[in-house]
Amino acid sequence: MADDLYDEFGNYVGPALDDSEEEDDERQQQHDFADEEEEEGGRLHDADAMQEDDEPGDGGMAVVLHEDKKYYPSAEETYGPEVETLVMEEDAQALEVPIVAPVKVKKFETLEAEPLRTHYSNEFLATLMANPELVRNVAVVGHLHHGKTTLMDMFIET
């Protein structure tokens, strides 16, 4: 029986309920506001009345035009009157200039020079390897197919 009072979304669809405490509080506030109005002389300024009509909590049926709606505060309200704000257009860049510039291909030319001639002996290399302080370990590291093996082949060939 209690399930019949609610729809599939959980909204109450049963018979009207008695007045709740919230409605009693609203009525009391409206009564207090009317008493204050009478004490002040019975009338409000037009600007105050307009502001009260614009508030969404009033439940009034005032029509607000699209041009009159205020969605965001202005820069002066946000930062204060002493701050200078500058608003720029979104599309300040000319249409002829691309947003992402194309990659410029750079060409390099190298001139092959004759390598320096070196003279060494196997005995000299053996004595260098015998002294651990003079041994230098080198690692050739790179991605797949980037020429590591070719480089080592060229070293061995020379």
DSSP file with accessible surface (Angstrom, degrees, kcal/mol):
  #  RESIDUE AA STRUCTURE BP1 BP2  ACC     N-H-->O    O-->H-N    N-H-->O    O-->H-N    TCO  KAPPA ALPHA  PHI   PSI    X-CA   Y-CA   Z-CA
    1    1 A M    >         0   0  187      0, 0.0     3,-0.9     0, 0.0     4,-0.3   0.000 360.0 360.0 360.0 -42.4    0.0    0.0    0.0
    2    2 A A  G >   +     0   0   65      1,-0.2     3,-1.1     2,-0.2     4,-0.2   0.796 360.0  62.7 -68.3 -25.3    2.8    2.4    0.9
    3    3 A D  G >  S+     0   0  139      1,-0.2     3,-1.2     2,-0.2    -1,-0.2   0.783  92.8  64.2 -69.4 -24.7    4.5    1.7   -2.5
    4    4 A D  G <  S+     0   0  126     -3,-0.9    -1,-0.2     1,-0.2    -2,-0.2   0.676  91.5  65.0 -72.0 -16.4    1.5    3.1   -4.3
    5    5 A L  G <  S+     0   0   59     -3,-1.1     8,-3.4    -4,-0.3     9,-1.0   0.582 100.9  55.5 -82.5  -8.4    2.1    6.6   -2.8
    6    6 A Y  B <  S-A   12   0A 119     -3,-1.2     6,-0.2     6,-0.3     2,-0.0  -0.948  76.1-133.9-127.3 143.6    5.5    7.0   -4.7
    7    7 A D    >   -     0   0   49      4,-2.2     3,-1.7    -2,-0.4    -2,-0.1  -0.185  45.4 -83.6 -83.4-175.8    6.3    6.8   -8.4
    8    8 A E  T 3  S+     0   0  163      1,-0.3    -1,-0.1     2,-0.1    -2,-0.0   0.686 129.5  53.0 -66.8 -15.5    9.3    4.8   -9.9
    9    9 A F  T 3  S-     0   0  156      2,-0.1    -1,-0.3     0, 0.0    -3,-0.0   0.457 120.1-104.9 -96.8  -3.3   11.6    7.8   -9.2
   10   10 A G  S <  S+     0   0   50     -3,-1.7     2,-0.3     1,-0.3    -2,-0.1   0.577  71.8 143.7  92.6   9.1   10.7    8.0   -5.5
   11   11 A N        -     0   0   95      1,-0.1    -4,-2.2     2,-0.0     2,-0.3  -0.648  56.6-111.3 -83.1 140.6    8.5   11.2   -5.8
   12   12 A Y  B     +A    6   0A  81     -2,-0.3    -6,-0.3    -6,-0.2    -1,-0.1  -0.518  43.7 162.9 -73.1 125.6    5.4   11.4   -3.7
   13   13 A V        +     0   0   87     -8,-3.4    -7,-0.2    -2,-0.3    -1,-0.1   0.258  38.8 109.3-125.5  10.3    2.3   11.1   -5.7
   14   14 A G  S    S-     0   0   24     -9,-1.0     3,-0.1     1,-0.2    -9,-0.1   0.103  80.5 -51.8 -76.6-168.2   -0.2   10.3   -3.0
   15   15 A P  S    S-     0   0   92      0, 0.0    -1,-0.2     0, 0.0    -2,-0.0  -0.194  75.8 -77.4 -65.2 159.2   -3.0   12.5   -1.6
   16   16 A A        -     0   0  102     -3,-0.1     2,-0.2     1,-0.1    -3,-0.0  -0.311  49.7-136.1 -60.5 138.8   -2.2   16.0   -0.5
   17   17 A L        -     0   0  125      1,-0.1     3,-0.1    -3,-0.1    -1,-0.1  -0.517  24.3 -94.4 -92.2 162.9   -0.5   16.2    2.9
   18   18 A D        -     0   0  155     -2,-0.2    -1,-0.1     1,-0.2     0, 0.0  -0.242  62.8 -69.0 -67.7 165.9   -1.3   18.5    5.7
   19   19 A D        -     0   0   91      1,-0.1    -1,-0.2     2,-0.1     2,-0.1  -0.279  55.4-139.4 -58.4 138.4    0.8   21.7    6.0
   20   20 A S     >  -     0   0   53     -3,-0.1     4,-1.6     1,-0.1     5,-0.1  -0.408  24.1-103.0 -93.8 175.2    4.4   21.1    7.0
   21   21 A E  H  > S+     0   0  155      1,-0.2     4,-2.4     2,-0.2     5,-0.2   0.851 118.7  59.7 -66.7 -33.2    6.5   23.0    9.5
   22   22 A E  H  > S+     0   0  144      1,-0.2     4,-2.3     2,-0.2    -1,-0.2   0.922 105.1  48.0 -63.0 -42.8    8.4   24.6    6.6
   23   23 A E  H  > S+     0   0   82      1,-0.2     4,-2.4     2,-0.2    -1,-0.2   0.890 110.2  52.4 -65.2 -37.1    5.3   26.2    5.2
   24   24 A D  H  X S+     0   0   79     -4,-1.6     4,-2.2     2,-0.2    -2,-0.2   0.914 109.3  50.0 -63.3 -40.4    4.4   27.4    8.7
   25   25 A D  H  X S+     0   0   96     -4,-2.4     4,-2.4     2,-0.2    -2,-0.2   0.911 109.9  50.8 -63.9 -41.2    7.8   29.0    9.0
   26   26 A E  H  X S+     0   0  108     -4,-2.3     4,-2.4     1,-0.2    -2,-0.2   0.924 110.2  49.1 -63.2 -42.5    7.4   30.7    5.6
   27   27 A R  H  X S+     0   0  132     -4,-2.4     4,-2.3     1,-0.2    -1,-0.2   0.906 110.4  51.0 -63.8 -39.3    4.0   32.1    6.6
   28   28 A Q  H  X S+     0   0  104     -4,-2.2     4,-2.6     2,-0.2    -2,-0.2   0.916 110.1  49.6 -64.4 -41.4    5.5   33.4    9.8
   29   29 A Q  H  X S+     0   0  134     -4,-2.4     4,-2.5     2,-0.2    -2,-0.2   0.906 110.7  49.7 -64.7 -40.9    8.3   35.2    7.9
   30   30 A Q  H  X S+     0   0  132     -4,-2.4     4,-2.2     2,-0.2    -1,-0.2   0.908 111.1  49.5 -64.5 -38.2    5.8   36.8    5.5
   31   31 A H  H  X S+     0   0  106     -4,-2.3     4,-1.9     2,-0.2    -2,-0.2   0.926 111.6  48.6 -65.5 -42.4    3.8   38.0    8.4
   32   32 A D  H  X S+     0   0   66     -4,-2.6     4,-2.2     1,-0.2    -2,-0.2   0.895 110.3  52.0 -64.3 -38.4    6.9   39.4   10.1
   33   33 A F  H  X S+     0   0   85     -4,-2.5     4,-2.2     1,-0.2    -1,-0.2   0.909 108.0  51.3 -65.3 -40.3    7.9   41.1    6.9
   34   34 A A  H  X S+     0   0   37     -4,-2.2     4,-2.0     1,-0.2    -1,-0.2   0.900 108.9  51.4 -64.2 -38.4    4.5   42.7    6.6
   35   35 A D  H  X S+     0   0   58     -4,-1.9     4,-1.8     1,-0.2    -2,-0.2   0.921 110.1  48.8 -64.1 -42.7    4.7   44.0   10.2
   36   36 A E  H  X S+     0   0  103     -4,-2.2     4,-1.8     1,-0.2    -2,-0.2   0.894 108.8  54.3 -63.9 -38.6    8.1   45.6    9.4
   37   37 A E  H  <>S+     0   0   64     -4,-2.2     5,-2.8     1,-0.2     4,-0.5   0.908 107.4  49.6 -63.3 -40.8    6.8   47.2    6.3
   38   38 A E  H ><5S+     0   0  140     -4,-2.0     3,-0.8     1,-0.2    -1,-0.2   0.887 109.0  52.7 -66.0 -36.5    4.0   48.8    8.2
   39   39 A E  H 3<5S+     0   0  163     -4,-1.8    -1,-0.2     1,-0.2    -2,-0.2   0.857 106.0  54.2 -68.2 -32.2    6.4   50.2   10.8
   40   40 A E  T 3<5S-     0   0  134     -4,-1.8    -1,-0.2    -5,-0.1    -2,-0.2   0.512 135.3 -79.3 -82.1  -4.1    8.6   51.8    8.1
   41   41 A G  T < 5 -     0   0   60     -3,-0.8    -3,-0.2    -4,-0.5    -2,-0.1   0.483  64.3 -85.9 121.4  -0.4    5.7   53.7    6.6
   42   42 A G  S   <S+     0   0   42     -5,-2.8     2,-0.3    -6,-0.2    -4,-0.2   0.492 100.9  76.9  88.9  -1.3    4.0   51.1    4.5
   43   43 A R        -     0   0  197     -6,-0.3     2,-0.3    -3,-0.1    -1,-0.1  -1.000  59.2-147.1-145.1 150.4    5.9   51.3    1.3
   44   44 A L        -     0   0   43     -2,-0.3     2,-0.1     1,-0.1    -7,-0.0  -0.729  34.8 -95.7-107.2 158.7    9.3   50.2   -0.1
   45   45 A H     >  -     0   0  134     -2,-0.3     4,-2.0     1,-0.1     5,-0.2  -0.391  34.8-117.4 -68.4 153.8   11.5   51.9   -2.6
   46   46 A D  H  > S+     0   0  139      1,-0.2     4,-2.3     2,-0.2     5,-0.2   0.890 113.8  54.3 -62.2 -38.0   11.0   50.8   -6.2
   47   47 A A  H  > S+     0   0   63      1,-0.2     4,-2.1     2,-0.2    -1,-0.2   0.913 108.2  48.7 -64.8 -41.1   14.6   49.5   -6.4
   48   48 A D  H  > S+     0   0   66      1,-0.2     4,-2.0     2,-0.2    -1,-0.2   0.903 110.9  50.9 -65.4 -38.6   14.2   47.3   -3.3
   49   49 A A  H  X S+     0   0   35     -4,-2.0     4,-1.8     1,-0.2    -2,-0.2   0.904 109.2  51.1 -66.1 -38.1   10.9   45.9   -4.7
   50   50 A M  H  X S+     0   0  112     -4,-2.3     4,-1.6     1,-0.2    -1,-0.2   0.915 109.3  50.5 -65.3 -40.7   12.6   45.0   -7.9
   51   51 A Q  H  X S+     0   0  124     -4,-2.1     4,-0.8     1,-0.2    -1,-0.2   0.893 109.0  51.1 -65.9 -37.8   15.5   43.2   -6.2
   52   52 A E  H  < S+     0   0   59     -4,-2.0     3,-0.5     1,-0.2    -1,-0.2   0.878 109.1  51.3 -68.4 -34.1   13.0   41.2   -4.1
   53   53 A D  H  < S+     0   0   92     -4,-1.8     9,-0.3     1,-0.2    -1,-0.2   0.821 106.0  56.1 -70.7 -30.4   11.1   40.2   -7.2
   54   54 A D  H  < S+     0   0   98     -4,-1.6    -1,-0.2    -5,-0.1    -2,-0.2   0.691  82.1 103.2 -76.1 -18.0   14.3   39.0   -9.0
   55   55 A E    ><  -     0   0  108     -4,-0.8     3,-1.1    -3,-0.5     4,-0.4  -0.445  67.6-143.8 -70.0 134.0   15.3   36.6   -6.2
   56   56 A P  G >  S+     0   0  130      0, 0.0     3,-0.7     0, 0.0    -1,-0.1   0.759  93.5  66.0 -70.8 -20.3   14.6   33.0   -7.2
   57   57 A G  G 3  S+     0   0   74      1,-0.2    -2,-0.1     2,-0.1    -3,-0.0   0.633  83.1  75.7 -77.0 -12.6   13.6   32.0   -3.6
   58   58 A D  G <  S-     0   0   88     -3,-1.1    -1,-0.2    -6,-0.2     3,-0.1   0.848  89.0-140.0 -69.1 -32.5   10.5   34.2   -3.6
   59   59 A G    <   +     0   0   64     -3,-0.7    -2,-0.1    -4,-0.4    -1,-0.1   0.617  48.9 150.0  81.2  10.4    8.5   31.9   -5.8
   60   60 A G        -     0   0   57     -5,-0.4    -1,-0.2    -7,-0.1    -2,-0.0  -0.252  53.9-127.7 -73.2 164.7    7.1   34.8   -7.7
   61   61 A M        +     0   0  177     -3,-0.1     2,-0.1     2,-0.1    -1,-0.1  -0.110  50.8 152.7-105.2  35.4    6.1   34.6  -11.3
   62   62 A A        -     0   0   57     -9,-0.3     2,-0.5     1,-0.1    -3,-0.0  -0.421  43.0-129.0 -68.3 140.2    8.1   37.6  -12.5
   63   63 A V        -     0   0  132     -2,-0.1     2,-0.5     0, 0.0    -1,-0.1  -0.809  22.3-167.5 -92.8 125.8    9.2   37.5  -16.1
   64   64 A V        -     0   0   61     -2,-0.5     5,-0.1   -10,-0.0     2,-0.0  -0.967  16.8-133.2-116.5 121.8   12.9   38.2  -16.6
   65   65 A L    >>  -     0   0   94     -2,-0.5     4,-0.8     1,-0.1     3,-0.6  -0.328  20.7-115.3 -70.7 157.0   14.1   38.8  -20.2
   66   66 A H  G >4 S+     0   0  130      1,-0.2     3,-0.7     2,-0.2    -1,-0.1   0.877 116.3  54.0 -59.8 -39.3   17.2   37.1  -21.5
   67   67 A E  G 34 S+     0   0  148      1,-0.2    -1,-0.2     3,-0.0    -2,-0.0   0.794 107.8  51.1 -66.6 -27.0   19.0   40.4  -21.8
   68   68 A D  G <4 S+     0   0  111     -3,-0.6    -1,-0.2     2,-0.1    -2,-0.2   0.598  85.0 106.4 -88.1 -12.2   18.3   41.3  -18.2
   69   69 A K    <<  -     0   0  103     -4,-0.8     2,-0.5    -3,-0.7    -3,-0.0  -0.417  56.7-153.9 -69.6 145.1   19.6   38.0  -16.8
   70   70 A K        +     0   0  131      1,-0.1    -2,-0.1    -2,-0.1    -1,-0.1  -0.932  21.9 167.0-124.1 107.5   23.0   38.2  -15.0
   71   71 A Y        +     0   0  144     -2,-0.5    -1,-0.1     1,-0.2    -2,-0.0   0.848  67.0  23.0 -88.6 -37.4   24.9   34.9  -15.1
   72   72 A Y  S    S-     0   0  197      0, 0.0    -1,-0.2     0, 0.0     2,-0.1  -0.947  83.5-105.3-131.5 151.0   28.3   36.0  -13.9
   73   73 A P        -     0   0   80      0, 0.0    -2,-0.0     0, 0.0     2,-0.0  -0.379  42.6-107.6 -71.0 154.1   29.6   39.0  -12.0
   74   74 A S     >  -     0   0   55      1,-0.1     4,-2.0    -2,-0.1     5,-0.2  -0.275  29.2-105.8 -74.6 168.7   31.4   41.7  -13.9
   75   75 A A  H  > S+     0   0   34      1,-0.2     4,-3.1     2,-0.2     5,-0.5   0.882 121.3  54.4 -64.3 -35.8   35.2   42.2  -13.7
   76   76 A E  H  > S+     0   0  130      1,-0.2     4,-1.8     2,-0.2    -1,-0.2   0.909 109.4  47.1 -66.2 -39.3   34.7   45.3  -11.5
   77   77 A E  H  4 S+     0   0  113      2,-0.2    -1,-0.2     1,-0.2    -2,-0.2   0.866 117.5  43.8 -69.1 -32.9   32.5   43.3   -9.1
   78   78 A T  H  < S+     0   0   75     -4,-2.0    -2,-0.2     1,-0.1    -3,-0.2   0.943 129.8  20.1 -77.4 -49.3   35.0   40.5   -8.9
   79   79 A Y  H  < S-     0   0  148     -4,-3.1    -3,-0.2     1,-0.2    -2,-0.2   0.588 109.9-108.8-102.3 -12.9   38.3   42.4   -8.7
   80   80 A G    ><  -     0   0   16     -4,-1.8     3,-1.1    -5,-0.5    -1,-0.2  -0.122  32.7 -79.9 101.9 160.2   37.2   45.8   -7.5
   81   81 A P  T 3  S+     0   0  100      0, 0.0    -1,-0.1     0, 0.0    -4,-0.1   0.747 121.4  62.2 -72.4 -21.5   37.1   49.3   -9.1
   82   82 A E  T 3  S+     0   0  157     -3,-0.1     2,-0.5    -6,-0.1    -2,-0.1   0.546  86.3  88.7 -83.6  -2.9   40.8   50.0   -8.7
   83   83 A V  S <  S-     0   0   69     -3,-1.1     2,-0.5    -7,-0.1    -4,-0.1  -0.810  72.5-138.7 -99.9 129.8   41.9   47.1  -10.9
   84   84 A E        -     0   0  183     -2,-0.5     2,-0.4    -5,-0.1    -2,-0.1  -0.747  21.7-166.0 -86.0 127.1   42.2   47.6  -14.7
   85   85 A T        -     0   0   68     -2,-0.5     2,-0.4     2,-0.0    -9,-0.0  -0.894   6.8-156.3-115.3 147.1   40.8   44.7  -16.7
   86   86 A L        -     0   0  141     -2,-0.4     2,-0.5     2,-0.0    -2,-0.0  -0.986   1.3-161.1-125.1 126.0   41.4   44.0  -20.4
   87   87 A V        -     0   0  135     -2,-0.4     2,-0.3     0, 0.0    -2,-0.0  -0.928  14.3-169.8-108.8 123.4   39.0   41.8  -22.5
   88   88 A M        -     0   0  137     -2,-0.5     2,-0.1     1,-0.0     4,-0.0  -0.808  27.2-101.7-112.2 156.2   40.5   40.5  -25.7
   89   89 A E        -     0   0  165     -2,-0.3     3,-0.4     1,-0.1    -1,-0.0  -0.384  25.6-130.6 -69.0 150.9   38.9   38.8  -28.6
   90   90 A E  S    S+     0   0  185      1,-0.2     2,-1.2     2,-0.1     3,-0.3   0.926 101.4  50.2 -69.3 -43.5   39.2   35.0  -28.8
   91   91 A D        +     0   0  144      1,-0.2    -1,-0.2    -3,-0.0     4,-0.1  -0.496  62.3 141.4 -98.8  67.7   40.4   34.9  -32.4
   92   92 A A        +     0   0   79     -2,-1.2     2,-0.3    -3,-0.4    -1,-0.2   0.694  48.6  91.4 -79.6 -17.3   43.2   37.5  -32.4
   93   93 A Q  S    S-     0   0   99     -3,-0.3     6,-0.1     1,-0.1    -3,-0.0  -0.598  86.5-109.6 -82.6 138.8   45.3   35.4  -34.7
   94   94 A A    >   -     0   0   50     -2,-0.3     3,-0.8     1,-0.1    -1,-0.1  -0.276  19.5-124.1 -65.4 152.0   44.9   36.1  -38.5
   95   95 A L  T 3  S+     0   0  168      1,-0.2    -1,-0.1    -4,-0.1     4,-0.1   0.778 108.7  61.5 -68.7 -26.4   43.3   33.4  -40.5
   96   96 A E  T 3  S+     0   0  163      2,-0.1    -1,-0.2     1,-0.0    -2,-0.0   0.739  90.6  78.0 -72.5 -21.8   46.3   33.2  -42.9
   97   97 A V  S <  S-     0   0   76     -3,-0.8     2,-0.1     4,-0.0     4,-0.0  -0.783  85.0-129.7 -91.6 121.9   48.5   32.1  -40.0
   98   98 A P        -     0   0   70      0, 0.0     3,-0.2     0, 0.0    -2,-0.1  -0.386   6.1-134.0 -70.7 149.7   48.1   28.5  -39.1
   99   99 A I  S    S+     0   0  151      1,-0.3     2,-0.6    -4,-0.1    -4,-0.0   0.932 102.5  35.8 -67.1 -45.4   47.5   27.5  -35.5
  100  100 A V  S    S-     0   0  124     -3,-0.0    -1,-0.3     0, 0.0     0, 0.0  -0.939  92.2-139.8-110.3 111.7   50.1   24.7  -35.8
  101  101 A A        -     0   0   72     -2,-0.6     3,-0.1    -3,-0.2    -4,-0.0  -0.397  25.0-104.1 -70.1 145.9   52.9   25.8  -38.0
  102  102 A P        -     0   0  106      0, 0.0     2,-0.3     0, 0.0    -1,-0.1  -0.316  41.8 -95.4 -68.0 155.7   54.3   23.1  -40.4
  103  103 A V        -     0   0  135      1,-0.1     2,-0.5    -2,-0.0     0, 0.0  -0.538  35.2-134.8 -74.0 129.2   57.6   21.5  -39.6
  104  104 A K        -     0   0  182     -2,-0.3     2,-0.5    -3,-0.1    -1,-0.1  -0.757  15.9-135.8 -86.8 125.6   60.5   23.2  -41.4
  105  105 A V        -     0   0  128     -2,-0.5     2,-0.5     2,-0.0    -1,-0.0  -0.701  17.3-155.6 -84.3 124.4   62.9   20.7  -42.9
  106  106 A K        -     0   0  163     -2,-0.5     2,-0.5     2,-0.0    -2,-0.0  -0.870   2.8-151.8-102.9 133.6   66.5   21.6  -42.2
  107  107 A K        -     0   0  192     -2,-0.5     2,-0.4     2,-0.0    -2,-0.0  -0.898   9.4-165.5-108.1 133.9   69.1   20.3  -44.6
  108  108 A F        -     0   0  173     -2,-0.5     2,-0.5     2,-0.0    -2,-0.0  -0.927   4.4-160.7-117.8 141.2   72.7   19.7  -43.4
  109  109 A E        -     0   0  182     -2,-0.4     2,-0.4     2,-0.0    -2,-0.0  -0.976   7.8-167.3-118.8 133.7   75.7   19.1  -45.5
  110  110 A T        -     0   0  121     -2,-0.5     2,-0.5     2,-0.0    -2,-0.0  -0.954  12.4-143.7-120.3 140.0   78.8   17.5  -44.1
  111  111 A L        -     0   0  164     -2,-0.4     2,-0.6     0, 0.0    -2,-0.0  -0.894  19.3-131.3-100.6 128.7   82.2   17.5  -45.7
  112  112 A E        -     0   0  194     -2,-0.5     2,-0.3     3,-0.0    -2,-0.0  -0.691  25.3-168.0 -83.0 124.2   84.1   14.3  -45.2
  113  113 A A        -     0   0   87     -2,-0.6     3,-0.1     1,-0.0     0, 0.0  -0.772  34.2 -93.9-106.6 156.6   87.6   15.0  -44.1
  114  114 A E        -     0   0  150     -2,-0.3     3,-0.1     1,-0.1    -1,-0.0  -0.518  48.8-117.3 -69.4 127.4   90.4   12.5  -44.0
  115  115 A P        -     0   0  106      0, 0.0     2,-0.1     0, 0.0    -1,-0.1  -0.286  34.8 -92.4 -65.6 156.3   90.5   11.0  -40.5
  116  116 A L        -     0   0  160      1,-0.1     2,-0.4    -3,-0.1    -3,-0.0  -0.430  39.7-119.1 -68.0 140.3   93.6   11.5  -38.4
  117  117 A R        -     0   0  194     -2,-0.1     2,-0.4    -3,-0.1    -1,-0.1  -0.649  30.8-166.3 -82.8 131.3   96.2    8.7  -38.6
  118  118 A T        -     0   0  102     -2,-0.4     2,-0.5     2,-0.0     0, 0.0  -0.953   7.5-157.3-118.9 144.2   96.9    7.0  -35.4
  119  119 A H        +     0   0  175     -2,-0.4     2,-0.3     2,-0.0    -2,-0.0  -0.982  26.6 148.7-121.3 124.6   99.7    4.7  -34.6
  120  120 A Y        -     0   0  143     -2,-0.5     2,-0.3     4,-0.0    -2,-0.0  -0.978  31.3-137.6-147.7 163.4   99.5    2.2  -31.8
  121  121 A S     >  -     0   0   56     -2,-0.3     4,-1.8     1,-0.1     5,-0.2  -0.844  24.3-119.8-122.4 159.6  100.8   -1.2  -31.0
  122  122 A N  H  > S+     0   0  132     -2,-0.3     4,-2.2     1,-0.2     5,-0.2   0.847 114.3  57.2 -66.8 -32.5   99.1   -4.2  -29.5
  123  123 A E  H  > S+     0   0  157      2,-0.2     4,-2.2     1,-0.2    -1,-0.2   0.901 104.9  51.4 -63.8 -40.1  101.6   -4.2  -26.6
  124  124 A F  H  > S+     0   0  113      1,-0.2     4,-1.8     2,-0.2    -2,-0.2   0.931 110.9  47.6 -63.5 -44.6  100.6   -0.6  -25.8
  125  125 A L  H  X S+     0   0   72     -4,-1.8     4,-2.1     1,-0.2    -1,-0.2   0.889 110.4  52.8 -64.2 -37.0   96.9   -1.6  -25.7
  126  126 A A  H  X S+     0   0   58     -4,-2.2     4,-1.4     1,-0.2    -1,-0.2   0.900 108.6  49.3 -66.6 -38.9   97.6   -4.6  -23.5
  127  127 A T  H  X S+     0   0   88     -4,-2.2     4,-0.8     1,-0.2    -1,-0.2   0.864 109.1  53.3 -69.4 -32.9   99.5   -2.5  -21.0
  128  128 A L  H >< S+     0   0   60     -4,-1.8     3,-0.7     1,-0.2     6,-0.3   0.919 108.6  49.3 -65.7 -40.7   96.5    0.0  -20.9
  129  129 A M  H 3< S+     0   0  146     -4,-2.1    -1,-0.2     1,-0.2    -2,-0.2   0.784 103.3  61.6 -70.6 -23.3   94.1   -2.9  -20.2
  130  130 A A  H 3< S+     0   0   78     -4,-1.4    -1,-0.2    -5,-0.2    -2,-0.2   0.768  93.0  70.6 -73.7 -22.2   96.4   -4.1  -17.4
  131  131 A N    X<  -     0   0   66     -4,-0.8     3,-1.6    -3,-0.7     4,-0.5  -0.816  69.6-163.6 -97.9 105.4   96.0   -0.8  -15.5
  132  132 A P  G >  S+     0   0  105      0, 0.0     3,-0.7     0, 0.0    -1,-0.2   0.768  84.7  64.4 -63.2 -24.4   92.3   -0.8  -14.2
  133  133 A E  G 3  S+     0   0  157      1,-0.2    -5,-0.0     3,-0.0    -2,-0.0   0.772 104.0  47.0 -70.4 -21.8   92.4    3.0  -13.5
  134  134 A L  G <  S+     0   0   92     -3,-1.6     2,-0.3    -6,-0.3    -1,-0.2   0.504  86.8 107.5 -97.0  -4.4   92.8    3.7  -17.3
  135  135 A V    <   -     0   0   65     -3,-0.7     2,-0.5    -4,-0.5    -6,-0.0  -0.576  49.7-167.5 -77.3 131.9   90.0    1.3  -18.4
  136  136 A R        -     0   0  185     -2,-0.3     2,-0.4     2,-0.0    -2,-0.0  -0.985   9.4-148.1-121.5 127.5   86.9    3.0  -19.7
  137  137 A N        -     0   0  155     -2,-0.5     2,-0.4     2,-0.0    -2,-0.0  -0.799  14.9-166.8 -94.7 135.4   83.7    1.1  -20.3
  138  138 A V        -     0   0  127     -2,-0.4     2,-0.4     2,-0.0    -2,-0.0  -0.973   5.4-161.0-124.8 136.5   81.5    2.4  -23.1
  139  139 A A        -     0   0   84     -2,-0.4     2,-0.7     2,-0.0    -2,-0.0  -0.952   8.8-150.5-116.7 134.6   77.8    1.4  -23.7
  140  140 A V        +     0   0   59     -2,-0.4     2,-0.4     2,-0.0     8,-0.0  -0.924  27.1 175.7-103.1 113.5   76.1    2.0  -27.0
  141  141 A V        +     0   0  132     -2,-0.7     2,-0.3     7,-0.0    -2,-0.0  -0.940  11.8 125.6-124.1 140.2   72.5    2.5  -26.3
  142  142 A G        -     0   0   39     -2,-0.4     3,-0.1     5,-0.0     5,-0.1  -0.980  53.2 -73.9-176.4 172.5   69.6    3.3  -28.7
  143  143 A H    >   -     0   0  141     -2,-0.3     3,-1.1     1,-0.2     5,-0.3  -0.214  67.6 -68.5 -74.2 171.1   66.2    2.4  -30.0
  144  144 A L  T 3  S+     0   0  134      1,-0.3    -1,-0.2     2,-0.1     0, 0.0  -0.348 119.1   8.1 -62.0 134.2   65.5   -0.5  -32.3
  145  145 A H  T 3  S+     0   0  171     -3,-0.1    -1,-0.3     1,-0.1    -2,-0.1   0.855  89.1 123.7  62.1  38.0   66.9    0.0  -35.9
  146  146 A H  S <  S-     0   0  134     -3,-1.1    -2,-0.1    -4,-0.0    -1,-0.1   0.247  86.6 -94.5-109.9   9.1   68.9    3.1  -35.0
  147  147 A G  S  > S+     0   0   34     -4,-0.1     4,-2.1    -5,-0.1     5,-0.2   0.699  77.9 135.3  96.7  20.9   72.3    1.9  -36.1
  148  148 A K  H  > S+     0   0   64     -5,-0.3     4,-2.2     2,-0.2     5,-0.2   0.955  80.7  43.4 -66.3 -46.3   74.0    0.5  -33.0
  149  149 A T  H  > S+     0   0   98      1,-0.2     4,-2.7     2,-0.2     5,-0.2   0.913 113.1  52.1 -67.4 -39.7   75.2   -2.6  -34.8
  150  150 A T  H  > S+     0   0   86      1,-0.2     4,-2.3     2,-0.2    -1,-0.2   0.911 108.6  51.5 -63.0 -40.3   76.3   -0.7  -37.8
  151  151 A L  H  X S+     0   0   68     -4,-2.1     4,-2.2     1,-0.2    -1,-0.2   0.939 111.2  46.4 -61.4 -46.5   78.3    1.7  -35.6
  152  152 A M  H  X S+     0   0   79     -4,-2.2     4,-2.4     1,-0.2    -2,-0.2   0.894 110.9  53.3 -65.5 -37.6   80.1   -1.2  -33.9
  153  153 A D  H  X S+     0   0   91     -4,-2.7     4,-2.5     1,-0.2    -1,-0.2   0.903 108.8  50.0 -61.0 -39.8   80.7   -2.8  -37.3
  154  154 A M  H  X S+     0   0  109     -4,-2.3     4,-2.0     2,-0.2    -1,-0.2   0.889 109.0  51.5 -68.5 -37.8   82.3    0.4  -38.5
  155  155 A F  H  < S+     0   0  123     -4,-2.2    -2,-0.2     2,-0.2    -1,-0.2   0.935 112.3  46.1 -61.9 -44.2   84.5    0.6  -35.4
  156  156 A I  H  < S+     0   0  136     -4,-2.4    -2,-0.2     1,-0.2    -1,-0.2   0.905 109.8  54.8 -66.5 -38.6   85.7   -2.9  -35.9
  157  157 A E  H  <        0   0  165     -4,-2.5    -1,-0.2     1,-0.2    -2,-0.2   0.905 360.0 360.0 -62.7 -38.6   86.3   -2.3  -39.6
  158  158 A T     <        0   0  141     -4,-2.0    -1,-0.2    -5,-0.2    -2,-0.2   0.773 360.0 360.0 -78.1 360.0   88.5    0.6  -39.0
